[in-house]
């Protein structure tokens, strides 16, 4: 794999550390520039006095200093684990919303992947954490995002990858590159999973399936048809639970995808909350 540039957003929680650990293990043999990013916001006091302005400035400086301190601590932990001389780390402490700070960094630094933690949808904190990751997936539609579940423990290998698709798009090579990078590097098998019946495919979907075969000729792959459970999300989770060799779920995110038109189900959102393995979301260049 050629050199990669990766954003690792952190709020200094166990959840975000787990995503950092995952990134270090998966890219352990790949030259990388890692951008360790913490975003913070200072709430306005709502008072337009000089004293309020001075208090806001003091608060801003305190929060910024704390952010920078914590980033340096995080870097020390990383450097104890990561001994690859081809890994470089850059600290980014930025005022603003998480989505805006990540978006600007992706644009300015020509980022290849965003890797961040996600939690299941039970309990207020978990909903908040999961919502942040989904917000990034939804709003930063110009960079692949990998959501890493908080209880996922990587071993640095990747045996097989589940690519769930409705065959709704004639994929270009550059659109599939984020998943092909992993398949080629780890010699992982790609299981192309369609939820539903092949008999119901339209002419356009059949053409997309044929095109996909050509695009994936550099890797080991197989098509598999899966009967739909109560929802597409549950079907995908069941496939992952049944086959423990699956190390990543991949979906292509586009407006009004086949799955969402068919089921009225926000599939990407549900999978990002419920996945038990890392979830790679690739956006289309439309």
Backbone bond lengths (Angstrom), bond angles and torsions (degrees), N, CA, C in turn:
res aa  C-N    CA-C-N  psi(-1)  N-CA   C-N-CA  omega(-1)  CA-C   N-CA-C  phi
1 X - - - 1.466 - - 1.530 108.78 -
2 X 1.305 116.92 133.36 1.460 120.20 177.67 1.529 110.78 -71.78
3 X 1.329 116.34 169.88 1.466 120.85 -175.39 1.528 112.23 -56.13
4 X 1.323 116.10 136.72 1.462 121.79 -179.11 1.531 110.52 -117.19
5 X 1.329 113.96 151.63 1.471 121.62 176.06 1.526 106.82 -119.55
6 X 1.325 115.80 121.20 1.469 121.15 -166.60 1.521 110.91 -131.27
7 X 1.333 116.54 133.38 1.471 121.20 173.07 1.529 109.20 -93.90
8 X 1.332 115.05 132.27 1.462 121.94 174.59 1.530 107.79 -118.15
9 X 1.344 118.33 90.40 1.468 119.61 177.52 1.528 109.54 -67.51
10 X 1.319 117.04 140.44 1.462 119.43 179.11 1.517 111.14 -140.41
11 X 1.341 115.05 141.18 1.469 120.42 168.69 1.527 108.30 -115.09
12 X 1.358 115.49 16.53 1.462 124.45 176.08 1.531 112.47 68.75
13 X 1.327 116.19 20.70 1.469 121.07 177.33 1.531 109.49 -91.13
14 X 1.346 115.93 168.00 1.471 120.93 174.84 1.519 110.13 -61.11
15 X 1.316 114.68 -35.57 1.463 121.54 -179.28 1.532 111.56 -60.37
16 X 1.336 116.40 -48.28 1.462 118.53 -179.08 1.535 110.90 -74.40
17 X 1.328 117.33 -30.80 1.473 119.01 175.51 1.523 110.85 -63.50
18 X 1.328 116.70 -38.87 1.462 120.68 179.08 1.530 110.83 -60.56
19 X 1.337 116.86 -38.84 1.471 121.05 178.33 1.530 110.49 -68.11
20 X 1.352 116.97 -37.69 1.471 121.09 176.98 1.531 109.55 -63.30
21 X 1.335 116.21 -46.04 1.462 121.71 179.28 1.530 110.46 -58.97
22 X 1.330 115.91 -42.43 1.468 121.17 177.75 1.534 110.54 -59.11
23 X 1.334 116.32 -48.06 1.470 120.93 -178.57 1.532 110.90 -60.45
24 X 1.335 116.63 -43.33 1.469 120.57 -179.03 1.521 111.14 -63.66
25 X 1.333 116.82 -36.43 1.464 119.77 -178.37 1.526 111.90 -76.77
26 X 1.325 116.33 -43.51 1.470 119.75 -177.25 1.533 110.97 -67.80
27 X 1.326 116.29 -35.48 1.470 119.92 -178.48 1.527 111.99 -103.84
28 X 1.340 116.82 24.83 1.468 119.91 -173.49 1.525 113.07 -62.06
29 X 1.330 117.63 -28.32 1.474 120.04 -178.69 1.525 112.04 -106.05
30 X 1.329 116.75 10.52 1.465 121.28 -176.11 1.529 109.52 -110.64
31 X 1.341 119.20 132.09 1.468 119.57 173.92 1.530 109.63 -61.34
32 X 1.327 117.27 130.47 1.473 120.42 -175.09 1.525 111.95 -143.39
33 X 1.323 114.67 146.93 1.459 122.18 162.07 1.518 106.75 -106.31
34 X 1.319 117.35 116.73 1.462 122.04 179.59 1.539 109.11 -102.87
35 X 1.323 115.79 131.17 1.467 121.33 177.40 1.528 107.88 -108.50
36 X 1.309 115.55 104.53 1.468 121.60 179.36 1.525 107.14 -83.98
37 X 1.333 116.20 113.06 1.464 119.91 -168.80 1.525 111.96 -120.64
38 X 1.317 115.36 128.28 1.463 120.98 171.86 1.529 108.72 -122.46
39 X 1.324 115.38 125.68 1.470 119.08 177.17 1.526 108.63 -106.94
40 X 1.306 116.23 148.29 1.466 120.36 179.99 1.525 108.47 -145.29
41 X 1.325 114.54 155.21 1.465 120.18 179.37 1.520 109.65 -128.66
42 X 1.313 115.29 144.13 1.460 121.03 175.80 1.515 107.24 -112.52
43 X 1.347 116.28 119.39 1.464 119.66 -178.15 1.513 111.53 -71.93
44 X 1.335 116.65 137.65 1.476 120.74 177.68 1.518 109.37 -71.90
45 X 1.318 116.08 142.77 1.462 119.73 -178.04 1.525 111.93 -75.71
46 X 1.318 116.28 -20.23 1.462 119.50 -178.71 1.513 112.81 84.61
47 X 1.342 118.62 -4.79 1.463 122.53 178.71 1.524 109.63 -104.14
48 X 1.295 116.46 136.45 1.467 119.28 -175.72 1.518 111.87 -100.42
49 X 1.340 116.80 34.15 1.467 119.50 178.80 1.523 109.60 -93.62
50 X 1.331 115.73 161.89 1.462 119.70 177.53 1.529 110.94 -62.68
51 X 1.346 115.27 -37.23 1.462 118.86 -179.27 1.530 110.70 -64.54
52 X 1.327 116.55 -42.59 1.466 120.24 178.89 1.523 110.06 -61.79
53 X 1.351 115.62 -41.40 1.463 119.94 178.50 1.515 111.48 -61.99
54 X 1.335 116.19 -42.03 1.469 120.28 179.41 1.526 110.82 -65.83
55 X 1.361 116.73 -40.53 1.465 120.68 177.68 1.526 111.07 -61.59
56 X 1.338 115.90 -42.76 1.468 119.97 178.61 1.521 110.52 -60.84
57 X 1.339 116.57 -41.05 1.468 120.75 -179.61 1.519 110.57 -65.24
58 X 1.353 116.65 -43.00 1.466 120.18 178.37 1.524 110.75 -62.96
59 X 1.335 115.88 -43.83 1.463 120.81 179.49 1.524 110.39 -61.94
60 X 1.337 115.69 -43.62 1.466 120.94 178.97 1.529 110.14 -58.27
61 X 1.335 116.60 -46.98 1.468 120.52 -178.51 1.528 111.60 -63.94
62 X 1.344 115.98 -39.54 1.466 119.56 178.50 1.524 111.56 -63.70
63 X 1.347 115.74 -44.85 1.474 120.20 -178.95 1.527 110.12 -66.05
64 X 1.321 116.40 -41.33 1.467 119.98 179.32 1.532 110.99 -62.97
65 X 1.335 116.08 -44.53 1.471 119.93 179.24 1.528 111.24 -61.32
66 X 1.349 115.47 -41.91 1.465 119.59 179.14 1.528 110.53 -64.00
67 X 1.331 116.76 -42.95 1.457 121.94 178.80 1.527 110.79 -59.04
68 X 1.331 115.73 -45.61 1.475 120.15 -178.87 1.531 111.43 -66.70
69 X 1.342 116.17 -38.19 1.473 120.57 177.89 1.524 110.68 -62.15
70 X 1.344 114.78 -47.69 1.471 119.66 -178.46 1.528 111.16 -64.93
71 X 1.340 117.03 -37.57 1.470 119.69 177.80 1.526 110.93 -62.58
72 X 1.323 116.78 -40.71 1.464 120.12 178.67 1.528 111.74 -65.96
73 X 1.344 116.28 -37.19 1.469 120.02 175.54 1.533 110.64 -63.20
74 X 1.343 114.51 -43.26 1.469 119.78 179.61 1.532 110.28 -61.56
75 X 1.331 115.55 -41.04 1.466 120.07 179.55 1.531 110.83 -63.57
76 X 1.334 117.34 -38.91 1.473 120.64 177.50 1.533 110.47 -60.46
77 X 1.343 116.24 -43.25 1.475 120.58 177.81 1.523 110.63 -61.51
78 X 1.333 115.88 -42.87 1.471 120.74 -179.37 1.524 110.35 -62.37
79 X 1.329 116.12 -44.17 1.461 119.93 -175.51 1.527 112.71 -69.48
80 X 1.341 116.81 -21.69 1.467 119.79 173.38 1.526 110.77 -70.07
81 X 1.337 115.82 -31.72 1.466 121.62 -177.59 1.520 113.05 -90.30
82 X 1.317 116.21 -40.77 1.462 121.80 -167.83 1.535 110.29 -101.41
83 X 1.329 115.22 115.31 1.473 120.09 -177.48 1.533 112.14 -112.41
84 X 1.335 117.06 12.04 1.468 119.43 -179.18 1.530 109.79 -75.38
85 X 1.343 117.70 116.62 1.474 119.49 -179.10 1.525 113.15 -66.38
86 X 1.349 116.24 -13.75 1.468 119.87 179.57 1.525 111.98 -92.37
87 X 1.318 116.20 8.74 1.468 121.51 174.30 1.530 108.73 -102.02
88 X 1.330 115.70 123.11 1.469 120.60 175.25 1.522 108.80 -115.16
89 X 1.334 116.09 144.59 1.463 120.75 -177.24 1.525 110.27 -122.52
90 X 1.329 115.01 134.27 1.461 121.91 -179.78 1.526 108.15 -124.57
91 X 1.316 117.24 130.01 1.464 121.46 -178.06 1.517 109.80 -95.14
92 X 1.324 115.55 133.80 1.465 121.30 178.97 1.520 108.90 -129.74
93 X 1.328 116.08 110.36 1.458 122.05 174.48 1.530 106.35 -109.95
94 X 1.340 116.56 110.21 1.464 119.97 -168.24 1.527 111.05 -131.01
95 X 1.340 116.21 132.92 1.463 120.69 174.89 1.520 108.90 -78.58
96 X 1.334 115.89 133.17 1.465 119.65 178.84 1.516 110.55 143.47
97 X 1.313 116.38 178.47 1.465 119.90 178.51 1.528 108.67 -75.12
98 X 1.318 115.32 157.33 1.463 120.60 -179.14 1.532 110.98 -58.68
99 X 1.322 116.15 -46.45 1.471 119.76 -177.83 1.526 111.16 -61.94
100 X 1.337 117.34 -45.23 1.468 120.20 -178.74 1.522 112.39 -65.45
101 X 1.331 116.53 -43.44 1.467 118.65 -177.87 1.527 111.22 -67.53
102 X 1.340 116.66 -39.17 1.467 119.15 176.83 1.529 109.89 -65.87
103 X 1.339 116.11 -45.09 1.470 120.62 -178.68 1.522 112.42 -57.90
104 X 1.335 116.63 -45.30 1.476 120.29 179.50 1.519 111.41 -64.84
105 X 1.340 115.93 -39.62 1.466 119.54 -179.46 1.526 110.78 -67.49
106 X 1.331 117.04 -41.14 1.473 120.89 176.52 1.522 109.89 -56.59
107 X 1.318 115.04 -46.93 1.469 120.97 -176.65 1.528 111.50 -68.01
108 X 1.346 116.59 -46.86 1.470 120.27 -175.28 1.522 113.67 -73.01
109 X 1.326 115.98 -31.55 1.471 119.66 -172.68 1.532 112.99 -106.86
110 X 1.331 117.25 4.21 1.482 121.55 178.51 1.539 110.77 53.19
111 X 1.322 114.37 60.48 1.466 122.49 -173.34 1.536 111.34 -78.13
112 X 1.348 115.63 143.79 1.467 121.71 178.79 1.525 113.11 -93.73
113 X 1.334 117.07 -37.17 1.467 120.94 -178.94 1.533 109.64 -144.71
114 X 1.333 115.07 146.80 1.468 122.19 166.14 1.532 105.39 -108.24
115 X 1.334 117.05 126.87 1.470 119.62 179.56 1.519 107.99 -122.15
116 X 1.338 116.22 119.13 1.464 119.39 -177.16 1.518 110.96 -144.55
117 X 1.326 115.10 159.35 1.453 120.50 -178.00 1.518 111.88 -78.94
118 X 1.328 114.55 156.31 1.464 119.45 172.63 1.514 108.25 -140.53
119 X 1.326 116.16 154.74 1.465 120.71 178.45 1.514 109.44 -123.61
120 X 1.328 115.05 158.67 1.456 119.80 177.69 1.514 112.11 -66.74
121 X 1.315 115.83 166.89 1.465 121.08 -171.64 1.530 112.93 -90.74
122 X 1.341 117.84 42.20 1.461 119.38 176.48 1.517 109.15 -122.27
123 X 1.315 116.39 126.13 1.464 120.41 -179.27 1.523 111.65 90.41
124 X 1.319 116.51 150.46 1.468 121.00 -173.77 1.520 112.79 -62.47
125 X 1.336 117.02 -44.62 1.463 119.14 -177.94 1.525 110.36 -63.13
126 X 1.335 115.75 -42.08 1.449 120.10 -179.08 1.523 111.10 -63.51
127 X 1.317 116.45 -41.50 1.465 120.09 178.87 1.523 109.57 -62.04
128 X 1.343 116.34 -41.69 1.461 120.19 179.43 1.519 110.61 -61.66
129 X 1.347 116.86 -48.25 1.464 120.67 -178.59 1.524 110.74 -62.72
130 X 1.324 115.95 -47.02 1.459 119.79 -179.87 1.515 111.58 -62.93
131 X 1.332 116.68 -37.52 1.463 120.91 -179.46 1.525 111.22 -64.16
132 X 1.333 116.97 -38.94 1.457 120.05 178.64 1.520 111.35 -60.74
133 X 1.326 115.67 -45.22 1.463 119.99 -179.88 1.527 109.87 -64.78
134 X 1.327 116.05 -43.62 1.467 118.26 -179.91 1.529 111.28 -64.75
135 X 1.344 116.31 -36.90 1.470 120.26 177.53 1.523 110.99 -58.58
136 X 1.327 115.49 -42.81 1.471 120.45 178.96 1.533 109.74 -65.07
137 X 1.335 116.90 -44.69 1.467 121.02 178.53 1.525 110.23 -58.38
138 X 1.325 114.93 -43.56 1.470 120.24 -174.64 1.524 112.60 -72.99
139 X 1.333 116.50 -42.09 1.467 119.21 -169.76 1.528 114.30 -95.11
140 X 1.333 117.32 -26.25 1.469 118.38 177.99 1.524 107.44 -98.02
141 X 1.320 114.51 84.70 1.468 120.27 -172.33 1.523 112.12 -95.00
142 X 1.347 116.21 25.47 1.460 119.61 -179.55 1.521 111.30 -127.85
143 X 1.343 116.62 18.92 1.463 120.40 178.62 1.529 109.42 -156.20
144 X 1.331 118.48 134.71 1.467 120.08 176.77 1.525 111.56 -62.09
145 X 1.335 115.62 142.25 1.467 121.62 179.73 1.524 108.94 -121.35
146 X 1.335 116.51 133.82 1.464 120.74 172.93 1.520 107.84 -112.24
147 X 1.334 116.05 117.70 1.466 122.39 177.80 1.528 108.09 -97.08
148 X 1.338 116.50 122.19 1.470 121.53 -175.72 1.525 109.43 -108.02
149 X 1.338 118.12 118.01 1.478 119.88 179.04 1.523 111.28 -61.17
150 X 1.333 116.18 147.10 1.463 119.62 -172.69 1.517 113.32 -68.23
151 X 1.340 118.57 -20.66 1.463 119.45 -179.56 1.530 112.14 -104.48
152 X 1.355 116.89 11.96 1.461 119.65 178.82 1.522 109.81 -83.43
153 X 1.347 116.60 130.00 1.458 120.82 179.94 1.530 109.41 -114.63
154 X 1.324 117.43 107.66 1.466 120.08 -177.15 1.523 112.28 -75.08
155 X 1.338 116.27 152.84 1.465 119.56 174.52 1.531 110.68 -115.46
156 X 1.339 116.22 8.50 1.462 119.86 177.41 1.511 114.02 84.36
157 X 1.350 117.40 1.96 1.465 121.14 178.47 1.515 110.63 -118.78
158 X 1.323 115.60 167.39 1.458 121.21 176.09 1.531 107.72 -145.07
159 X 1.338 116.42 109.79 1.470 120.11 -177.08 1.521 112.27 -87.70
160 X 1.321 115.75 -46.14 1.466 117.59 -179.38 1.523 111.26 -148.24
161 X 1.324 114.33 154.44 1.465 123.11 -174.07 1.516 108.06 -127.45
162 X 1.320 116.42 132.38 1.461 121.42 177.86 1.529 109.26 -98.63
163 X 1.323 117.09 113.62 1.468 121.77 175.96 1.522 107.98 -102.61
164 X 1.330 116.24 107.07 1.470 121.33 -178.91 1.524 108.47 -91.83
165 X 1.323 116.79 124.68 1.464 120.29 -176.70 1.522 111.75 -145.37
166 X 1.316 115.00 152.60 1.457 120.86 173.64 1.521 111.17 -102.33
167 X 1.358 116.33 11.55 1.479 121.94 -176.86 1.526 110.86 52.99
168 X 1.341 115.74 43.90 1.459 118.62 -174.09 1.516 113.52 -95.88
169 X 1.341 117.26 4.99 1.460 119.09 -170.11 1.524 109.24 -151.65
170 X 1.324 116.96 142.16 1.463 121.30 174.50 1.535 107.93 -84.64
171 X 1.316 115.46 92.97 1.463 120.74 -171.83 1.519 112.63 -64.10
172 X 1.339 114.78 140.40 1.462 121.46 172.47 1.529 108.34 -95.75
173 X 1.331 116.25 157.54 1.474 119.99 -179.76 1.519 112.07 -56.39
174 X 1.348 117.13 -43.64 1.468 119.40 -176.19 1.525 111.86 -67.71
175 X 1.337 117.77 -24.55 1.470 119.99 178.08 1.526 110.76 -73.63
176 X 1.325 116.75 -32.09 1.460 120.70 -179.36 1.528 112.96 -88.77
177 X 1.325 116.61 -8.00 1.469 121.27 -175.48 1.529 113.13 -53.76
178 X 1.357 120.19 -41.07 1.475 119.07 -179.02 1.521 113.64 -58.22
179 X 1.340 117.91 -34.11 1.474 119.14 178.53 1.525 110.87 -87.66
180 X 1.331 117.50 -33.61 1.468 120.12 177.89 1.526 111.20 -63.57
181 X 1.338 117.14 -33.73 1.467 120.65 176.29 1.526 110.96 -52.46
182 X 1.336 115.66 -47.25 1.466 120.51 -178.17 1.535 111.29 -71.04
183 X 1.324 116.47 -44.94 1.466 120.26 -177.74 1.526 111.12 -60.75
184 X 1.338 116.32 -42.44 1.467 120.16 -179.07 1.533 111.24 -71.50
185 X 1.321 116.69 -43.02 1.469 120.76 -176.82 1.528 111.66 -64.99
186 X 1.334 116.60 -43.87 1.468 120.70 -176.14 1.531 112.90 -95.91
187 X 1.350 115.81 -1.75 1.480 120.08 -173.79 1.538 109.73 54.88
188 X 1.315 114.50 41.02 1.469 121.22 -178.34 1.532 110.19 -85.07
189 X 1.303 115.74 149.02 1.467 120.88 176.55 1.523 109.20 -86.80
190 X 1.338 116.76 138.05 1.468 121.05 175.91 1.531 108.47 -101.68
191 X 1.319 115.00 121.34 1.468 121.07 173.35 1.534 107.23 -96.09
192 X 1.328 116.29 112.14 1.469 120.21 -179.52 1.523 107.12 -90.16
193 X 1.314 114.52 110.71 1.463 120.42 -170.72 1.516 111.51 -107.92
194 X 1.319 114.41 123.95 1.462 120.64 174.44 1.523 107.47 -112.49
195 X 1.324 116.01 126.04 1.462 120.14 -179.31 1.526 108.27 -90.77
196 X 1.326 116.39 109.32 1.464 119.93 -179.10 1.514 111.22 133.97
197 X 1.321 115.50 -164.43 1.465 120.55 -175.57 1.530 111.43 -102.09
198 X 1.345 115.60 137.28 1.464 120.50 176.51 1.521 111.49 -65.03
199 X 1.339 116.49 -27.84 1.478 120.75 -178.37 1.527 111.45 -64.17
200 X 1.331 116.33 -21.35 1.464 119.40 -175.48 1.527 113.24 -94.41
201 X 1.340 117.87 2.38 1.464 120.39 -178.37 1.523 111.08 -67.30
202 X 1.326 115.46 138.92 1.470 120.42 175.50 1.531 109.18 -78.41
203 X 1.316 116.33 172.45 1.466 121.67 178.12 1.536 110.04 -59.74
204 X 1.348 116.07 -40.90 1.466 120.93 -179.88 1.539 111.28 -65.67
205 X 1.337 116.75 -40.87 1.464 120.05 179.28 1.528 111.38 -65.57
206 X 1.326 116.66 -38.99 1.470 120.22 177.49 1.523 110.66 -62.93
207 X 1.345 116.07 -40.22 1.470 120.53 178.81 1.528 110.32 -64.57
208 X 1.352 116.24 -38.71 1.465 121.24 178.98 1.525 110.36 -64.44
209 X 1.334 116.94 -40.14 1.465 121.20 179.94 1.529 111.02 -63.21
210 X 1.327 115.80 -42.47 1.473 120.61 178.84 1.531 110.48 -64.46
211 X 1.354 115.33 -42.69 1.473 120.13 179.33 1.531 110.51 -62.90
212 X 1.345 116.00 -38.45 1.465 120.91 -179.41 1.535 110.68 -62.78
213 X 1.320 115.88 -40.01 1.474 120.32 177.15 1.522 111.02 -56.29
214 X 1.329 116.13 -44.22 1.476 120.63 -178.86 1.532 111.05 -66.92
215 X 1.337 115.80 -39.66 1.462 120.05 -176.83 1.537 111.85 -67.98
216 X 1.348 116.98 -26.84 1.459 120.53 -173.82 1.529 113.08 -99.63
217 X 1.337 116.86 13.80 1.473 119.02 -174.04 1.527 113.44 -63.77
218 X 1.352 117.93 -17.63 1.470 120.22 -179.09 1.527 112.36 -81.44
219 X 1.347 118.00 -6.04 1.474 120.45 -176.39 1.528 110.39 -130.41
220 X 1.330 114.83 167.96 1.461 121.92 175.80 1.534 108.01 -82.16
221 X 1.330 117.83 122.08 1.468 119.52 -179.10 1.522 110.49 -145.00
222 X 1.319 113.96 162.54 1.467 119.75 177.19 1.522 108.63 -151.59
223 X 1.333 115.75 141.74 1.464 120.35 175.57 1.523 109.13 -86.67
224 X 1.319 116.17 140.31 1.461 119.65 176.29 1.529 108.85 -139.92
225 X 1.317 114.93 134.12 1.466 120.43 177.95 1.526 108.77 -99.18
226 X 1.302 116.06 134.98 1.466 120.75 -177.61 1.524 108.66 -125.43
227 X 1.323 115.36 130.79 1.463 119.35 177.88 1.524 109.06 -72.66
228 X 1.313 116.15 135.79 1.467 120.61 -175.55 1.523 111.59 -70.25
229 X 1.335 114.34 133.22 1.458 121.70 174.10 1.532 107.12 -83.88
230 X 1.335 117.47 -152.15 1.465 120.14 -178.93 1.525 112.07 -65.77
231 X 1.348 117.50 -25.80 1.464 121.25 176.71 1.519 108.27 -150.17
232 X 1.329 116.80 162.37 1.466 120.69 177.83 1.526 109.57 -63.31
233 X 1.345 116.18 -42.97 1.466 120.15 179.16 1.523 111.02 -57.29
234 X 1.334 116.78 -47.74 1.468 119.97 -179.00 1.520 111.20 -64.37
235 X 1.325 116.00 -35.41 1.465 119.92 178.78 1.526 110.09 -63.42
236 X 1.331 115.81 -45.69 1.469 120.37 179.97 1.529 110.13 -62.74
237 X 1.348 116.83 -44.69 1.469 120.05 -179.95 1.529 111.04 -62.11
238 X 1.344 116.64 -37.35 1.466 120.35 -179.65 1.530 110.88 -65.71
239 X 1.338 116.35 -41.41 1.471 120.46 178.09 1.527 110.00 -60.79
240 X 1.343 117.11 -43.82 1.471 121.63 179.92 1.529 110.33 -64.04
241 X 1.344 116.48 -42.54 1.469 120.17 -179.21 1.526 111.65 -65.31
242 X 1.337 116.59 -34.84 1.463 120.98 -177.91 1.526 112.09 -75.56
243 X 1.345 116.67 -30.14 1.464 120.38 -178.09 1.525 109.69 -117.91
244 X 1.321 115.37 98.52 1.462 120.72 -174.80 1.533 112.95 -71.88
245 X 1.334 117.46 -6.29 1.470 118.90 178.94 1.528 111.82 -81.29
246 X 1.338 117.37 -10.66 1.470 120.31 -179.05 1.530 109.40 -74.79
247 X 1.334 115.35 121.40 1.463 121.23 -176.02 1.521 113.07 -108.65
248 X 1.320 117.33 -5.18 1.468 120.03 -179.51 1.521 109.24 -160.87
249 X 1.335 115.29 140.11 1.470 121.66 171.29 1.528 106.95 -107.34
250 X 1.328 116.07 135.14 1.468 120.86 -179.61 1.520 109.12 -123.63
251 X 1.328 115.88 134.90 1.463 120.34 172.35 1.519 109.27 -135.72
252 X 1.309 114.98 150.30 1.462 121.94 175.82 1.522 107.09 -95.23
253 X 1.317 116.71 126.24 1.462 120.53 -178.40 1.522 110.38 -98.45
254 X 1.319 116.01 120.16 1.458 120.36 173.25 1.519 108.56 -145.34
255 X 1.318 116.30 156.14 1.459 119.53 179.21 1.515 109.64 -62.03
256 X 1.327 115.82 135.49 1.470 121.34 175.16 1.525 111.34 55.78
257 X 1.336 116.56 51.57 1.456 120.06 179.00 1.522 109.84 -65.82
258 X 1.331 114.53 165.75 1.469 121.03 -179.25 1.526 110.43 -53.75
259 X 1.356 116.95 -47.59 1.457 120.50 -177.35 1.524 110.93 -59.96
260 X 1.330 116.30 -42.99 1.460 119.53 -174.48 1.527 111.36 -74.19
261 X 1.329 116.56 -34.63 1.479 119.19 176.12 1.521 109.72 -66.65
262 X 1.331 115.21 -39.28 1.459 120.39 -175.64 1.522 112.20 -70.79
263 X 1.328 116.70 -38.77 1.464 119.96 -168.23 1.519 114.67 -115.06
264 X 1.352 116.71 -9.68 1.479 120.54 -171.67 1.531 110.54 58.34
265 X 1.317 116.18 23.78 1.467 121.39 -176.29 1.531 109.39 -104.97
266 X 1.341 118.66 128.73 1.465 120.04 175.79 1.527 109.90 -75.30
267 X 1.323 116.19 79.07 1.466 121.53 -168.01 1.524 112.59 -61.63
268 X 1.344 117.08 -48.15 1.469 120.06 -177.86 1.529 109.84 -58.05
269 X 1.329 115.92 -44.24 1.470 120.18 -179.62 1.523 110.51 -61.23
270 X 1.329 116.60 -46.98 1.467 120.05 -176.70 1.523 111.53 -65.62
271 X 1.333 116.45 -41.38 1.463 118.97 -179.87 1.524 110.11 -65.84
272 X 1.351 117.34 -39.41 1.469 119.85 -179.10 1.526 111.35 -62.89
273 X 1.339 117.55 -30.09 1.472 121.18 177.82 1.527 112.34 -81.44
274 X 1.344 117.37 -30.49 1.458 120.23 -167.43 1.524 115.93 -112.73
275 X 1.322 117.20 -5.22 1.460 118.83 -175.88 1.524 112.15 -62.95
276 X 1.336 116.09 144.64 1.472 120.96 177.17 1.525 110.79 -104.66
277 X 1.337 117.21 -5.93 1.468 121.88 175.18 1.535 107.58 -127.56
278 X 1.325 119.09 162.85 1.469 119.98 178.79 1.528 112.16 -54.29
279 X 1.325 114.79 141.17 1.466 122.40 -173.03 1.529 108.15 -120.16
280 X 1.333 115.94 112.50 1.478 121.79 179.45 1.523 109.23 -96.36
281 X 1.324 116.00 122.83 1.461 121.18 177.62 1.528 107.99 -110.72
282 X 1.336 115.46 121.27 1.458 121.57 178.62 1.531 107.80 -106.58
283 X 1.312 117.00 133.75 1.461 121.04 179.70 1.525 109.94 -98.50
284 X 1.314 115.25 145.44 1.465 119.48 178.40 1.514 110.53 -81.10
285 X 1.313 115.27 148.06 1.475 120.99 175.86 1.529 107.05 -94.77
286 X 1.329 115.59 89.31 1.464 118.89 -175.40 1.515 111.05 -111.26
